[in-house]
Amino acid sequence: MSDRQKSRRGTVTRIVTGIMGLMVGVLLLAWPQAWANGLDLADGKSLYVEQCQECHGLDGEGLEGDWQEPLPGPDLKYPPPPLDHSAHAWHHPDSQLAEIIAQGGEDGRMPSFKERLSGREIQAIIRYLHTLWKPEQFEWQQALGQLEPAEIKH
């Protein structure tokens, strides 16, 4: 094999390797289920079912009724929102979602989970929520910023 053929083969190998790396990156963005930073997706789903399902529904779809309509009564409180693609959870950065989970809701109806869940467990739940969103919603939400377990306030 001549030097020119070897050089050409090396160039082709680098191009193919680069394309494959790019494809892997695209797949990871398109399917957030592929990564969950320390706890796997099954852990995040299990934690969601244990801690969140009662109020937000089995698959994050919310409970019966319109979450944007106040519940009956004089205090005008709203039901827990869906956490899937149909509502607004994906409009918030991971850090804000983590703070809401750890500290509880502003109106006091959502309890604080900081005594029940570690930062890594909260992060695993958020990673599971990512899988309930459409790929374009996930990409938009990820542009808001990433979250590390140590950043979760307890």
ABEGO torsion letter per residue (X at the ends): XBAAAAAAAAAAAAAAAAAAAAAAAAAAAABAAABAGGBBAAAAAAAAAAAAAAAAEAAGAEBBEBAABBBBEAAGBBBBBBABAABAAAABBAAAAAAAAAAEBAAGABBBAAAABBAAAAAAAAAAAAAABBAAAAAAAAAAEBBBAAABBX
